[in-house]
């Protein structure tokens, strides 16, 4: 039986100072081994939803509803032990996500150091180097010693993927993880993510990317879920006009 890893029930995210409800009572499940794409234009609430699942909702937001991880309710007291260990995130902007004054390897090492107290310093470094190799970094030692500005955007993204997977989490949240990359590097990163065989919540506005990676798709607009379908059903027979508009906007070659 396929395990339900994440369950979102009637999630609402409200900002009191603006009297604005950014996410409006949405519900969905994420199952073991699948790649679920959360799709929508900027402001649709998809990234807010993702940040809530990993316990990083804005401090000025108010959450209603329930989020469960393997049946354990995550709010109101989010268990910090989950973040980075059982649920990890790959951010979009790697230059902002990586600290420019620390070497790339040191920052990934820190992710190991927090959770793997059973390993020696040498074993932790070796694990980082192995994970760098696993995510397709050709020269792990050089990447380990480099500062973020000294490597390409594609290499930075691979380093962030390494940071996300190094503690073998059950769920990875990829928030616009390929948006800032050129199409060639984007294709390589998508191929890598699929090769990981991980449960992934993939946040994007690009239905072209969805076609390459997703098993199932949820379409959001203005904080609401408009459509949920498997990837083939969505492209072959979209049920909502907004989805049809998104599909029509995909560039044709």
Number of C-alpha atoms within 10 A of each C-alpha: 4 8 10 15 18 23 19 20 16 14 20 21 24 18 16 11 8 7 8 11 18 20 26 17 17 18 16 14 13 20 18 17 17 19 25 25 30 27 27 27 15 12 14 21 23 29 22 18 23 20 15 19 23 24 19 13 17 13 7 10 16 13 19 16 14 17 26 17 20 13 11 13 16 18 16 11 8 16 13 11 11 16 16 24 22 17 24 25 25 24 21 20 19 20 14 10 14 21 14 13 9 13 19 25 23 17 18 26 21 15 20 22 18 12 13 14 10 9 13 11 13 9 12 20 21 15 18 27 22 16 22 27 17 16 22 16 20 12 11 21 17 14 21 21 14 16 19 25 15 14 13 11 18 20 21 23 27 25 30 26 26 24 26 25 25 22 21 15 18 21 28 25 25 23 21 18 24 25 15 15 17 11 11 9 16 18 16 14 22 16 13 16 22 16 10 13 12 18 22 27 24 27 25 24 20 19 23 14 17 23 16 13 20 21 16 21 25 21 24 24 19 17 22 19 22 17 18 19 17 14 21 14 13 21 17 8 11 18 15 13 11 16 23 14 11 17 16 11 12 11 7 5 3
